[in-house]
Amino acid sequence: MSFEIRRPSPNCSPVPRNEQLGVCFHHTVLSFDQTLVRMMDPASQVSYHVIIALDGTRCTLVDDDKIAWHTGSSVFMGRSGCNNFLLGCAFVGDTYVDPLTSRQLESAMDWLAVRWHKRGWNASNMTDHRQISPARKNDLNPVEWKRLIARIKARFPSP
């Protein structure tokens, strides 16, 4: 079990409620502490639902039912405005420089497990920022995305 903390970010919208149809994965590039400072700054106008440190520590920034500001201009499942229906999970680091750690991957699986069956998700409900905003964003590194989605499929096999 990973260590969890809460640091509520002001960068979110309480209404409408987030539909929670899936998850968009990101990387922060910044360190854990630098990311927290940025997420607490209203001027940044950015947040995630959760960030996962290199050691697997999770920090909840925005409750699942609120809209975190993590995708910007984006399209997924034929819909724009992904902030309204995807949860944002960010891994600390830059996946083009360093791979995701085993602790980050395990922590992400634990975080997903609490939500997976309750939300009726499958692997097709998972994406990364690169895929939903291809002209603007490059996270995750495609190699790391493949590792992550393979891990998700192994942990949560389709019926």
MARTILO-899518 format. One record per residue (C-alpha): residue number from 1; x, y, z. Coordinates in steps of 0.02 Angstrom, whole numbers, plus 32768, in hexadecimal, padded with zeros to 4 digits. Example, Ala and Ser with C-alpha at 12.3 -4.5 7.8 and 13.67 -1.06 7.14 Angstrom:
<sites>
> nr,X,Y,Z
> 1,8267,7F1F,8186 .
> 2,82AC,7FCB,8165 .
</sites>
This chain:
<sites>
> nr,X,Y,Z
> 1,8000,8000,8000 .
> 2,8043,80AB,7FD1 .
> 3,804B,8140,8043 .
> 4,7FC3,81C0,801D .
> 5,7FB5,8279,8045 .
> 6,7F38,8301,8017 .
> 7,7F5E,83B1,7FDF .
> 8,7EBE,83FE,7F99 .
> 9,7EE3,8466,7EFF .
> 10,7E7C,8502,7EDC .
> 11,7E8C,84DB,7E22 .
> 12,7DEC,847A,7E05 .
> 13,7D34,848D,7DE2 .
> 14,7CB3,8443,7E59 .
> 15,7C28,8448,7DD7 .
> 16,7BFA,83F4,7D6B .
> 17,7C2F,8351,7DBC .
> 18,7CBB,82F1,7D66 .
> 19,7C6E,825F,7D08 .
> 20,7D04,81EF,7D31 .
> 21,7CFD,818E,7C8E .
> 22,7DB7,8168,7C90 .
> 23,7E65,81A7,7CB7 .
> 24,7EE3,8214,7C5D .
> 25,7F96,81F3,7C93 .
> 26,801B,827B,7C94 .
> 27,80CC,8299,7CCC .
> 28,80F9,8334,7D2E .
> 29,81AD,8354,7CF4 .
> 30,81BD,83B2,7D9A .
> 31,81EC,8361,7E40 .
> 32,8165,832D,7EBC .
> 33,817C,83CA,7F27 .
> 34,8185,843E,7E90 .
> 35,80E7,83F0,7E49 .
> 36,808A,840A,7EEE .
> 37,80BD,84C2,7EF1 .
> 38,807E,84D8,7E3F .
> 39,7FDA,847D,7E62 .
> 40,7FB9,84ED,7EFA .
> 41,7FD6,858D,7E96 .
> 42,7F31,85D1,7E52 .
> 43,7F92,862D,7DCA .
> 44,7FCD,8588,7D7F .
> 45,7F1A,8554,7D5A .
> 46,7F50,849E,7D54 .
> 47,7F32,8407,7DC3 .
> 48,7F20,834B,7DC2 .
> 49,7EB3,82DB,7E2B .
> 50,7F4D,8281,7E69 .
> 51,800A,8285,7E55 .
> 52,8079,81F0,7E74 .
> 53,812B,820B,7EB4 .
> 54,81C0,81A0,7E83 .
> 55,81AF,813D,7F25 .
> 56,80F5,811C,7F05 .
> 57,80B3,81A0,7F7E .
> 58,800E,81E2,7F3E .
> 59,7FCE,8292,7F5A .
> 60,7F16,82B3,7F3A .
> 61,7EFE,8364,7EFB .
> 62,7E4C,8361,7EBB .
> 63,7DBD,82EE,7EEF .
> 64,7D80,8279,7E66 .
> 65,7CD6,82CC,7E58 .
> 66,7D25,8376,7E32 .
> 67,7D72,83AD,7D8E .
> 68,7E2F,83BE,7D96 .
> 69,7E7E,842D,7D13 .
> 70,7EF7,83B3,7CC2 .
> 71,7ECE,8397,7C0A .
> 72,7EB0,8440,7BB8 .
> 73,7E78,8432,7B04 .
> 74,7E5E,8377,7AED .
> 75,7DF5,82F0,7A9B .
> 76,7DD6,823D,7AD8 .
> 77,7D4A,81C1,7AB5 .
> 78,7D08,8239,7A31 .
> 79,7CF0,82C4,7AB1 .
> 80,7D4B,8366,7AD1 .
> 81,7D64,83B6,7B7C .
> 82,7DB4,831E,7BCC .
> 83,7DC4,8375,7C75 .
> 84,7D09,835A,7C89 .
> 85,7D10,829C,7C7D .
> 86,7DC1,825E,7C9D .
> 87,7E20,8255,7D40 .
> 88,7ED2,8297,7D38 .
> 89,7F5F,822B,7D7D .
> 90,800F,8271,7D6F .
> 91,80B4,8218,7D8B .
> 92,8141,8281,7DD1 .
> 93,81D1,828F,7D57 .
> 94,81ED,8295,7C9D .
> 95,81CC,81EE,7C49 .
> 96,8240,821D,7BBA .
> 97,82D1,822C,7C35 .
> 98,82AA,81A2,7CB3 .
> 99,8230,8110,7CAD .
> 100,81A2,8102,7D28 .
> 101,81DC,80AE,7DC7 .
> 102,8194,8008,7DFF .
> 103,814F,8063,7E98 .
> 104,80F7,80E3,7E2A .
> 105,80A8,8059,7DC2 .
> 106,8070,7FF7,7E5A .
> 107,802A,8094,7EAC .
> 108,7FC9,80BC,7E0D .
> 109,7F81,800B,7E0B .
> 110,7F4A,8020,7EC1 .
> 111,7EFB,80C9,7E99 .
> 112,7EA0,807F,7E02 .
> 113,7E66,7FE5,7E63 .
> 114,7DFA,804D,7ED7 .
> 115,7DA0,8096,7E3F .
> 116,7DA9,8011,7DB6 .
> 117,7D10,7FA3,7DD2 .
> 118,7CAA,802B,7E26 .
> 119,7CB9,8095,7D88 .
> 120,7CAC,8004,7D0D .
> 121,7D51,8031,7CBA .
> 122,7DB9,7FCA,7C43 .
> 123,7E5E,7FEC,7BEC .
> 124,7E07,8051,7B64 .
> 125,7DD7,80D1,7BE9 .
> 126,7E8F,80F5,7C08 .
> 127,7EF8,8172,7BA4 .
> 128,7F87,81EA,7BB5 .
> 129,7F99,82A3,7B92 .
> 130,7FFD,8284,7AF3 .
> 131,7F6C,8224,7AA6 .
> 132,7EE0,829E,7AD1 .
> 133,7F43,833D,7AA9 .
> 134,7FBF,8303,7A24 .
> 135,7FE7,83AF,79DF .
> 136,800B,83F7,7A8B .
> 137,804C,8371,7B02 .
> 138,80C7,82E1,7AFE .
> 139,80A9,8288,7BA5 .
> 140,80BB,81F8,7BBF .
> 141,8151,81B8,7B5F .
> 142,8103,8134,7AEB .
> 143,8175,80AD,7B34 .
> 144,8139,80D6,7BE3 .
> 145,8084,80DF,7BAA .
> 146,8096,802D,7B65 .
> 147,80E0,7FF3,7C0B .
> 148,8053,8046,7C6C .
> 149,7FC4,8005,7C01 .
> 150,800F,7F55,7C01 .
> 151,8015,7F5D,7CBF .
> 152,7F61,7F9A,7CC4 .
> 153,7F25,7F0E,7C51 .
> 154,7F81,7E8D,7CBA .
> 155,7F39,7ECF,7D5E .
> 156,7E88,7EEA,7D1B .
> 157,7E69,7E67,7C93 .
> 158,7DCE,7E7B,7C27 .
> 159,7D46,7DFB,7C47 .
</sites>
